């Protein structure tokens, strides 16, 4: 049995781009996501203890359009996931009815239920029904608008899924981590196709949580640059369709194969988040293990999409790992976080969409910045558009929970 796993469809939705082709075009044109202030006025900033103007991209502009487009869906998150699902299946030349087949499973990579809000959830459940009906701000805070089982149920009913959605939550590595069980089921022959959806909603609670860790940028966020002082959070949904190579139909052309994946959990023992302190050796070992599983050398890797969240300590660990493995081989490295905003749990999914363009067009869209491109020396960061014969792409992800995932992608022609 042919156990090779290939990617046949992609899609996305965010404040930056609402389709995969839009994502590629805007990056190539050098556009940047439009950020907005988290707090509407100085009083709110002071109330929450902020002296600076915190910015994010929460998908405000597209919310009304989504709910108008999907009038039968009351939840904007599910509407965004349904939208991306349609994009992915259309890209793979498949009808949405395939999701209801027994040989298809849906996997979600998400941040999970981050807020520990039990005390006021009890209060919200005690609100009068008329308050919940007519006061939109109250109903948005209700447990039904954010808990995962409600979201998965709405989605599963919409597409008449025969299997429950498998949700993997590992902070900033969720997109790639969700691919691991999907690939295992595909390679074992349990299923023929797997839709992996990764999503991240950015709430004010997320902003408070990340600010408490001192990881949100005050001035700017350009990974691997001394000008970066944190991350710029953004809402994003990414979709990837994985299929067994043996199951591909004649009208389908795989974009690339997933050659090998590795994951591990690295805890530093620090009182702070593992993502801030994760050992560069753990990152390096995870990447090396992926290369070993694929049977290739570091010198064979043509392009690297690092995690690159803009947090100095996290970026430094990744730089040290990349330097150890690739400094002598000069593999090309790119990161688009400053342009798109940092999508947290969905960030890996967006990079896999960009891998499709890199493989198809043999090009690398350069890193762009609103400021000076003062990137770490000694590594081959791409700052000007270039053509390149790309066969292997390495993608790495580092979660705030200490999870590390490494994924090796191979050009579709070899799938």
C-alpha positions in Angstrom: 0.0 0.0 0.0 1.3 3.5 -1.0 1.5 5.3 2.4 2.8 8.6 1.0 0.8 11.7 2.2 0.4 14.7 -0.1 -1.3 18.1 0.1 -3.9 18.7 -2.6 -5.8 21.8 -1.3 -5.2 24.9 0.8 -7.2 27.9 2.0 -7.1 30.7 4.5 -9.0 33.6 6.1 -7.6 36.5 8.1 -7.5 40.3 8.4 -4.6 40.2 6.0 -5.9 37.9 3.3 -9.2 36.0 2.8 -7.9 33.5 0.3 -4.6 31.7 -0.3 -4.1 33.5 -3.6 -4.7 36.8 -1.9 -2.2 35.9 0.8 0.5 35.2 -1.8 -0.3 38.3 -3.8 -0.2 40.7 -0.9 3.1 39.3 0.4 4.6 39.7 -3.0 3.4 43.3 -3.2 4.9 44.1 0.2 1.6 44.9 1.9 1.2 44.9 5.7 -1.8 43.9 7.9 -3.8 46.8 9.2 -3.6 46.7 13.0 -6.0 48.4 15.4 -5.8 49.4 19.0 -7.0 46.9 21.5 -8.4 49.5 23.8 -10.7 52.2 22.5 -9.6 55.0 24.8 -7.1 56.0 27.5 -9.5 55.1 30.3 -9.6 51.5 29.2 -5.9 51.3 28.8 -5.4 52.7 32.3 -8.0 50.3 33.7 -6.0 47.3 32.5 -2.6 48.9 33.4 -1.3 49.7 29.9 0.9 52.7 29.3 1.3 52.0 25.6 -1.1 51.5 22.7 -1.4 47.8 22.3 -2.4 46.7 18.7 -3.8 43.6 17.1 -5.7 42.3 14.1 -9.0 40.8 15.5 -10.9 40.2 12.1 -13.3 43.1 12.8 -13.7 44.1 9.2 -14.8 40.7 7.9 -17.1 39.6 10.7 -20.3 41.2 9.3 -19.6 39.9 5.8 -19.1 36.4 7.1 -22.4 36.3 9.0 -24.2 37.7 6.0 -22.6 35.1 3.7 -23.5 32.3 6.1 -26.9 33.4 7.5 -27.6 29.9 8.8 -24.5 29.9 11.0 -24.8 32.1 14.1 -21.2 31.9 15.2 -18.6 33.9 13.3 -15.7 31.5 14.1 -17.6 28.5 12.6 -18.5 30.7 9.6 -14.8 31.4 9.0 -14.0 27.7 9.3 -16.8 26.8 6.9 -15.5 29.5 4.5 -11.9 28.1 4.5 -13.3 24.5 4.2 -15.0 25.5 1.0 -11.8 27.1 -0.3 -9.7 24.0 0.4 -12.1 21.5 -1.1 -12.6 23.7 -4.2 -8.8 24.0 -4.5 -8.5 20.2 -4.4 -11.3 19.8 -7.0 -13.6 18.1 -4.5 -17.2 18.6 -3.6 -18.0 19.5 0.1 -20.0 16.2 0.3 -16.7 14.3 0.6 -16.6 15.5 4.3 -19.6 13.3 5.0 -17.9 10.2 3.8 -16.5 7.5 6.2 -13.0 7.7 4.7 -12.6 11.4 5.6 -11.8 12.9 9.0 -11.6 16.6 10.1 -8.8 17.7 12.5 -8.7 21.1 14.3 -5.5 22.7 15.6 -6.6 25.5 17.9 -5.5 27.3 21.1 -8.3 25.6 23.0 -10.2 27.3 25.8 -7.7 29.7 27.1 -9.7 31.7 29.6 -10.3 30.3 33.1 -13.6 32.1 33.5 -15.6 29.7 35.5 -16.7 32.2 38.1 -18.3 34.7 35.6 -19.5 32.0 33.2 -21.8 30.9 36.1 -23.0 34.4 36.3 -23.5 34.6 32.5 -25.6 31.5 32.6 -27.7 33.2 35.1 -28.5 36.1 32.9 -32.1 36.7 31.9 -32.9 35.2 28.5 -33.9 38.6 27.2 -30.5 40.0 28.1 -28.8 37.3 26.1 -31.2 37.8 23.2 -31.0 41.5 22.8 -27.6 42.4 24.2 -25.0 41.2 21.7 -22.0 41.9 23.9 -23.4 39.7 26.7 -24.3 36.8 24.3 -20.8 37.0 22.8 -19.4 36.3 26.3 -21.7 33.3 26.8 -19.9 30.0 27.0 -21.6 28.8 23.9 -19.7 31.3 21.8 -16.2 30.0 22.6 -16.2 26.5 24.0 -14.8 23.9 21.6 -17.5 21.3 21.9 -20.1 23.8 20.8 -18.0 25.0 17.9 -17.2 21.4 16.7 -20.9 20.4 17.0 -22.0 23.4 14.8 -19.4 22.6 12.2 -20.0 18.8 12.3 -23.8 19.3 11.8 -23.2 21.8 9.0 -21.2 19.2 7.0 -23.0 16.1 8.3 -19.7 14.6 9.5 -19.7 10.9 10.2 -16.8 11.1 12.6 -16.2 13.5 15.6 -13.7 16.3 15.0 -10.3 15.5 16.5 -9.0 18.7 18.2 -5.4 19.2 19.1 -4.5 22.2 21.3 -0.8 23.0 21.8 -0.7 26.8 21.8 1.5 28.0 18.9 2.2 24.6 17.5 -1.4 23.5 17.0 -1.5 23.7 13.2 1.4 21.2 12.7 0.6 19.1 15.8 -2.9 18.4 14.3 -1.2 17.1 11.2 0.6 14.3 13.1 -2.5 12.1 14.0 -4.0 12.9 10.6 -0.9 11.6 8.8 -0.8 8.5 11.1 -4.4 7.6 10.2 -3.7 8.2 6.5 -0.5 6.1 6.5 -2.2 3.3 8.3 -5.0 3.2 5.7 -7.8 4.1 8.2 -8.8 7.1 6.1 -8.1 8.4 2.6 -8.2 12.1 3.3 -7.9 14.5 6.2 -8.9 18.1 6.4 -6.7 20.0 8.9 -8.1 23.3 10.1 -6.0 25.6 12.3 -7.5 28.7 13.8 -6.7 31.4 16.3 -9.1 34.0 17.6 -7.5 36.9 19.4 -9.6 38.1 22.3 -8.9 40.8 24.9 -8.2 38.0 27.3 -5.4 36.8 25.1 -4.0 40.3 25.0 -4.0 40.5 28.8 -2.5 37.0 29.1 0.3 37.7 26.6 1.0 41.1 28.1 1.4 39.5 31.5 4.2 37.4 29.9 5.6 40.6 28.4 5.6 39.2 24.9 3.5 41.7 22.9 5.4 44.2 20.8 5.4 47.8 21.9 7.4 49.2 18.9 7.5 46.5 16.2 7.7 42.8 15.5 10.3 41.6 13.0 11.5 38.1 13.8 15.3 37.6 14.1 15.9 41.3 14.2 17.2 43.5 17.1 14.3 45.9 16.2 11.7 43.4 17.4 10.4 43.5 20.9 7.6 41.0 20.8 4.8 39.6 18.7 1.8 41.3 17.0 -1.2 38.9 17.4 -3.7 38.4 14.6 -6.8 36.3 13.9 -6.3 33.6 11.3 -7.8 30.4 9.9 -5.8 28.1 7.7 -6.9 24.9 6.0 -4.8 22.0 4.5 -6.2 18.9 2.8 -4.0 15.8 3.2 -4.6 12.7 1.1 -3.0 9.4 0.5 -1.0 9.5 -2.7 -2.7 6.2 -3.8 -6.1 7.9 -3.6 -5.4 10.9 -5.9 -7.7 11.2 -8.9 -6.5 12.1 -12.4 -7.7 15.7 -12.2 -5.8 16.3 -9.0 -2.2 17.5 -8.9 -0.5 17.2 -5.5 1.2 20.4 -4.4 3.8 18.7 -2.3 4.3 15.7 -0.1 4.8 15.6 3.7 8.1 13.6 3.8 8.6 13.5 7.5 7.5 15.0 10.8 9.0 15.1 14.4 7.7 16.5 17.6 8.8 16.8 21.2 8.1 18.7 24.4 10.9 20.7 25.8 10.5 22.2 29.2 13.2 24.5 30.5 12.3 24.3 34.2 12.0 28.1 34.2 9.2 29.8 36.1 8.4 31.5 32.8 6.7 29.9 29.7 8.8 27.2 28.0 8.4 29.1 24.7 10.4 32.0 26.1 13.2 29.7 27.3 13.1 26.6 25.1 16.6 25.1 24.6 18.1 25.6 21.2 19.4 22.0 21.5 15.8 20.8 21.7 14.9 22.8 18.6 18.0 21.5 16.8 17.4 17.9 17.8 13.8 18.0 16.5 14.9 19.4 13.1 17.7 16.9 12.9 15.4 14.0 13.8 13.1 15.1 10.9 16.0 15.1 8.5 17.1 11.7 9.7 13.6 10.2 9.3 13.5 11.5 5.7 17.0 10.2 5.0 18.4 13.5 3.8 21.2 15.8 5.0 20.9 19.4 6.2 22.6 20.5 2.9 19.7 19.1 0.9 17.2 21.6 2.5 16.5 24.5 0.1 14.2 26.7 2.1 13.3 27.1 5.8 10.1 28.6 7.3 11.1 29.0 11.0 8.6 29.7 13.8 9.8 33.3 14.2 7.3 34.9 16.5 9.3 38.0 17.2 10.0 37.3 20.8 13.7 37.8 21.4 14.4 34.8 23.6 12.4 32.4 21.4 13.9 33.7 18.2 17.4 33.5 19.7 16.9 29.8 20.5 15.8 29.2 17.0 18.6 31.1 15.5 21.1 29.1 17.5 19.5 25.9 16.3 19.5 27.0 12.6 23.1 28.2 12.9 24.2 24.8 14.2 22.6 22.9 11.4 22.5 25.2 8.4 25.0 28.1 8.6 27.6 26.2 6.4 24.9 25.1 3.9 23.3 28.5 3.4 19.7 27.2 3.2 17.4 30.2 2.5 15.2 31.4 5.3 12.1 33.6 5.2 9.5 34.8 7.7 6.4 37.0 6.9 5.2 37.6 10.5 5.6 41.4 10.4 3.5 41.6 7.2 0.7 39.2 8.2 0.6 39.5 12.0 1.4 36.5 14.2 -1.4 33.9 13.9 -0.3 31.9 16.9 -2.0 28.4 16.6 -2.7 28.9 12.9 0.8 30.2 11.9 2.1 26.9 10.7 -0.9 26.4 8.4 -0.2 29.8 6.7 3.4 28.8 6.0 2.3 25.5 4.4 0.1 27.6 2.0 3.2 29.6 1.1 5.1 26.4 0.5 2.7 25.7 -2.3 3.6 28.9 -4.1 7.3 28.3 -3.5 7.2 24.9 -5.0 4.9 25.8 -7.9 6.7 28.9 -9.0 10.3 28.1 -7.9 10.4 31.5 -6.2 10.9 32.9 -2.7 9.0 36.0 -1.7 11.4 38.1 0.3 11.2 39.3 3.9 9.9 42.9 4.1 9.8 45.4 6.9 8.5 48.8 7.7 11.8 49.5 9.3 15.4 48.6 8.6 16.1 44.9 7.8 18.8 44.4 10.4 18.5 40.6 10.5 20.8 38.1 12.4 24.1 37.7 10.6 25.5 34.4 9.4 22.2 33.0 8.1 20.8 33.3 4.5 17.7 35.4 5.0 16.0 36.2 1.7 15.5 40.0 1.5 15.1 40.2 -2.3 12.8 38.1 -4.5 14.7 35.3 -6.1 14.2 32.2 -8.3 15.3 28.9 -6.8 15.0 25.3 -7.7 13.2 24.1 -4.5 12.8 20.5 -3.7 12.8 20.4 0.1 11.3 22.9 2.6 11.7 22.6 6.3 9.0 24.1 8.6 9.5 24.5 12.4 7.0 25.5 15.1 7.5 26.3 18.8 4.6 26.3 21.2 4.2 28.4 24.3 3.6 25.1 26.1 7.1 23.9 25.1 6.0 21.8 22.2 8.3 21.7 19.2 7.3 20.4 15.8 9.4 20.0 12.6 8.0 19.1 9.2 9.8 18.3 6.0 8.0 19.0 2.7 8.9 17.7 -0.7 8.1 19.0 -4.1 4.8 17.6 -5.5 6.5 16.1 -8.6 8.2 13.7 -6.3 5.1 12.8 -4.3 
